[in-house]
Amino acid sequence: MKSYLENLFGLPGKVAVIIGGTGELCSHMANGLAGAGAEVVLVGRDAAKAETRLEMIREIGGQGYFLPFDVTSKEALQELLDAVLERSGKVDILINGAGINSTTPFVEISEDELEKIVQTNFKAVFRACQVFGQYLVERGDGGNITNMGSMAALLPLSRVFTYSATKAAVHNLTKNLAREWAPHNIRVNTLVPGFFPAEQNRKVLTPDRVASIIGHTPMNRFGDADELIGATLLLAGDRAGSFITGHELVVDGGFSSMAL
């Protein structure tokens, strides 16, 4: 049974780049990829946080390293790709997981705040897909891109206007790229977490909002970051997910299934 599951979900010899890999959710996803045999590259800004995440990976026998990059320019993303290719020789999997949030009332959102969130949540994903997607197309050996989406992109949620709009753009971009690159055997999907404890949503999780979320979630709780690992491996795997592209894989405890 073990060999069958390893054959289906294993990622030996694969190299996975996780942008935002030092964050709460993506670091657990990185653990899952490393546990399945991939070499993981955590991309972020905080070296101390990265070392903590890498220690978690080493504890399960995984391999990985940290690259400190600000991915808000195409030039930096090309430098990132070049650095990974120099050290690891290739890239097979890209996860775009960086994101920021804001609770500013709609009519008070400034141009600077709007641009900051658009830059991080959408433009960085757009550029990463350009740089890494071009590499995968030219390499000619397939590949996988998973973009982190949001429940806010599927259902209207109060207080997070710019976050919702930028994540909706990511969902749409993913579907267009899935169609564009399917002939090259490059699969592009969106992983859509429900409500998980994460850095970007702590500022909006007031007691009344937490109660509202729990009341709207049939499983009556928040998700645990490890509960994203199975979905991550499904989308990343050449065998398990070989015919899945352009998909929005929702992991939300039933939140999106509940109206009243």
C-alpha positions as CSV (number, residue, x, y, z in Angstrom):
1,M,0.0,0.0,0.0
2,K,2.8,2.4,0.9
3,S,4.5,2.0,-2.5
4,Y,1.2,2.5,-4.3
5,L,0.6,5.8,-2.4
6,E,4.2,6.9,-3.0
7,N,3.8,6.3,-6.7
8,L,0.6,8.3,-6.7
9,F,1.5,11.2,-4.5
10,G,5.3,11.1,-4.3
11,L,7.5,13.9,-5.6
12,P,11.0,12.4,-5.6
13,G,13.5,14.5,-7.6
14,K,11.1,17.4,-8.0
15,V,12.0,21.0,-7.1
16,A,9.3,23.2,-5.7
17,V,9.5,27.0,-5.3
18,I,7.1,28.4,-2.7
19,I,6.8,32.2,-2.9
20,G,5.5,33.2,0.5
21,G,6.9,29.9,1.9
22,T,7.7,31.4,5.3
23,G,4.1,32.2,5.9
24,E,1.8,30.1,8.2
25,L,-0.1,28.3,5.5
26,C,2.5,27.9,2.8
27,S,5.1,26.7,5.2
28,H,2.9,23.7,6.1
29,M,2.3,23.1,2.4
30,A,6.1,23.2,1.9
31,N,6.4,20.5,4.7
32,G,4.0,18.3,2.7
33,L,5.9,18.8,-0.5
34,A,9.2,18.0,1.3
35,G,7.7,15.0,3.0
36,A,6.7,13.7,-0.4
37,G,10.3,13.9,-1.6
38,A,10.5,17.3,-3.3
39,E,13.3,19.7,-2.6
40,V,11.6,22.9,-1.5
41,V,12.8,26.5,-1.9
42,L,11.2,28.9,0.5
43,V,11.0,32.5,-0.8
44,G,10.4,35.4,1.5
45,R,11.9,38.3,3.4
46,D,12.4,37.0,6.9
47,A,15.5,34.8,7.3
48,A,14.8,34.0,11.0
49,K,11.3,32.8,10.2
50,A,12.6,30.8,7.3
51,E,15.1,29.0,9.5
52,T,12.3,28.0,11.8
53,R,10.3,26.6,8.8
54,L,13.4,24.8,7.4
55,E,14.0,23.2,10.8
56,M,10.4,21.7,10.6
57,I,11.3,20.4,7.1
58,R,14.5,18.8,8.3
59,E,12.7,17.2,11.2
60,I,10.7,15.1,8.8
61,G,13.7,14.2,6.7
62,G,13.0,16.7,4.0
63,Q,15.4,18.9,2.0
64,G,15.1,22.6,1.3
65,Y,16.6,26.1,1.5
66,F,15.7,29.7,1.8
67,L,16.1,32.5,-0.8
68,P,15.4,36.1,0.3
69,F,13.7,37.9,-2.5
70,D,11.2,40.7,-2.8
71,V,9.1,39.4,-5.7
72,T,7.4,42.7,-6.6
73,S,9.4,43.1,-9.8
74,K,9.9,41.0,-12.9
75,E,13.7,41.5,-12.7
76,A,13.7,40.1,-9.1
77,L,11.7,37.1,-10.2
78,Q,14.1,36.3,-13.0
79,E,16.9,36.6,-10.5
80,L,15.0,34.2,-8.3
81,L,14.6,31.7,-11.1
82,D,18.2,31.9,-12.1
83,A,19.3,31.4,-8.4
84,V,17.2,28.2,-8.1
85,L,18.4,26.9,-11.5
86,E,22.0,27.5,-10.4
87,R,21.6,25.7,-7.1
88,S,19.0,23.0,-7.9
89,G,19.2,22.7,-11.7
90,K,15.5,23.0,-12.5
91,V,12.0,24.0,-11.2
92,D,9.0,21.7,-11.5
93,I,6.5,23.2,-9.1
94,L,5.7,26.8,-8.4
95,I,3.4,27.9,-5.6
96,N,2.3,31.6,-5.5
97,G,1.4,32.1,-1.9
98,A,2.3,35.7,-0.9
99,G,-0.6,38.0,0.1
100,I,-1.6,40.9,2.3
101,N,-5.0,42.1,3.5
102,S,-6.7,45.3,4.7
103,T,-9.9,46.3,6.5
104,T,-10.1,49.9,5.3
105,P,-13.7,50.9,4.5
106,F,-14.2,51.0,0.7
107,V,-14.6,54.8,0.3
108,E,-11.5,55.4,2.4
109,I,-9.1,53.2,0.5
110,S,-6.2,55.3,-0.7
111,E,-4.4,55.0,-4.0
112,D,-1.2,53.9,-2.2
113,E,-3.0,51.2,-0.3
114,L,-4.8,50.0,-3.4
115,E,-1.6,49.8,-5.3
116,K,0.3,48.0,-2.5
117,I,-2.3,45.3,-2.3
118,V,-2.7,45.0,-6.1
119,Q,1.1,44.8,-6.4
120,T,1.5,42.0,-3.8
121,N,-1.7,39.9,-4.4
122,F,-2.0,40.1,-8.1
123,K,0.9,41.7,-10.0
124,A,3.5,39.5,-8.2
125,V,1.5,36.4,-9.1
126,F,1.1,37.6,-12.7
127,R,4.8,38.3,-13.1
128,A,5.8,35.0,-11.4
129,C,3.6,33.1,-13.8
130,Q,5.2,35.0,-16.7
131,V,8.8,34.2,-15.6
132,F,8.4,30.7,-14.4
133,G,5.8,29.8,-17.0
134,Q,8.1,30.8,-19.8
135,Y,10.8,28.7,-18.3
136,L,8.5,25.7,-18.1
137,V,7.2,26.1,-21.6
138,E,10.7,26.4,-23.1
139,R,11.9,23.5,-21.0
140,G,9.3,21.3,-22.7
141,D,8.9,18.8,-19.8
142,G,5.6,20.0,-18.2
143,G,5.2,21.5,-14.8
144,N,2.8,22.7,-12.2
145,I,1.7,26.1,-10.9
146,T,-0.6,26.4,-7.9
147,N,-1.9,29.9,-7.1
148,M,-3.3,30.6,-3.7
149,G,-6.8,31.9,-4.0
150,S,-9.4,32.9,-1.4
151,M,-12.9,32.3,-0.3
152,A,-13.3,36.1,-0.7
153,A,-12.8,35.6,-4.5
154,L,-15.8,33.2,-4.7
155,L,-18.2,34.8,-2.2
156,P,-18.7,38.4,-1.2
157,L,-17.1,38.9,2.3
158,S,-17.4,42.2,4.2
159,R,-14.4,44.4,5.1
160,V,-11.8,43.0,2.6
161,F,-12.6,44.9,-0.7
162,T,-9.1,45.1,-2.2
163,Y,-8.1,41.6,-1.0
164,S,-11.3,40.1,-2.6
165,A,-10.8,41.9,-5.9
166,T,-7.1,41.0,-6.2
167,K,-7.8,37.3,-5.3
168,A,-10.6,37.2,-7.9
169,A,-8.2,38.4,-10.5
170,V,-5.8,35.5,-9.5
171,H,-8.6,33.0,-9.9
172,N,-9.4,34.4,-13.4
173,L,-5.7,34.5,-14.4
174,T,-5.3,30.8,-13.3
175,K,-8.1,29.6,-15.6
176,N,-6.7,31.5,-18.5
177,L,-3.2,30.2,-18.0
178,A,-4.5,26.6,-17.6
179,R,-6.2,26.9,-21.0
180,E,-3.1,28.5,-22.6
181,W,-0.5,26.0,-21.3
182,A,-2.4,22.7,-21.2
183,P,-0.9,21.8,-24.6
184,H,2.5,22.1,-22.9
185,N,1.5,19.7,-20.1
186,I,1.7,22.6,-17.6
187,R,-1.1,22.5,-15.1
188,V,-2.3,25.7,-13.4
189,N,-4.7,25.5,-10.5
190,T,-6.1,27.6,-7.6
191,L,-6.0,26.3,-4.1
192,V,-8.8,28.0,-2.2
193,P,-8.5,27.9,1.6
194,G,-11.5,28.6,3.7
195,F,-10.8,30.2,7.1
196,F,-7.5,29.3,8.6
197,P,-5.4,31.1,11.2
198,A,-3.0,33.1,9.0
199,E,-1.0,36.3,9.3
200,Q,-2.9,38.2,6.7
201,N,-6.4,37.6,8.3
202,R,-5.6,38.1,12.0
203,K,-6.4,41.8,11.8
204,V,-9.9,41.2,10.5
205,L,-10.7,38.3,13.0
206,T,-12.6,40.3,15.6
207,P,-14.6,38.2,18.1
208,D,-17.9,38.9,16.3
209,R,-16.4,38.0,12.9
210,V,-15.0,34.7,14.3
211,A,-18.4,33.8,15.7
212,S,-20.0,34.6,12.3
213,I,-17.4,32.5,10.4
214,I,-17.8,29.5,12.8
215,G,-21.6,29.8,12.6
216,H,-21.4,29.6,8.8
217,T,-19.0,26.7,8.7
218,P,-20.7,23.3,8.9
219,M,-17.6,21.7,10.5
220,N,-17.9,24.3,13.2
221,R,-14.2,25.3,13.4
222,F,-11.3,26.9,11.6
223,G,-9.0,24.8,9.4
224,D,-5.6,23.6,10.5
225,A,-2.7,24.5,8.2
226,D,-1.8,20.8,7.8
227,E,-5.2,20.2,6.3
228,L,-4.0,21.9,3.1
229,I,-1.2,19.4,2.6
230,G,-3.4,16.7,0.9
231,A,-4.8,19.2,-1.6
232,T,-1.3,20.6,-2.3
233,L,0.0,17.1,-3.1
234,L,-3.0,16.3,-5.3
235,L,-2.5,19.4,-7.4
236,A,1.3,19.1,-7.5
237,G,1.5,15.4,-8.3
238,D,2.2,14.3,-11.9
239,R,0.1,11.2,-11.3
240,A,-2.5,12.0,-8.8
241,G,-3.4,15.4,-10.4
242,S,-2.4,14.7,-14.0
243,F,-5.8,15.6,-15.5
244,I,-6.6,18.5,-13.1
245,T,-6.0,22.0,-14.5
246,G,-7.9,25.3,-14.3
247,H,-9.6,24.0,-11.1
248,E,-10.5,25.9,-7.9
249,L,-9.9,23.3,-5.2
250,V,-11.8,24.5,-2.1
251,V,-10.7,23.4,1.4
252,D,-13.2,25.2,3.6
253,G,-15.0,22.9,6.0
254,G,-18.2,23.4,4.1
255,F,-18.3,27.2,4.3
256,S,-19.1,27.7,0.6
257,S,-21.8,25.1,0.8
258,M,-23.9,26.9,3.4
259,A,-26.4,29.7,2.7
260,L,-28.8,29.6,5.7
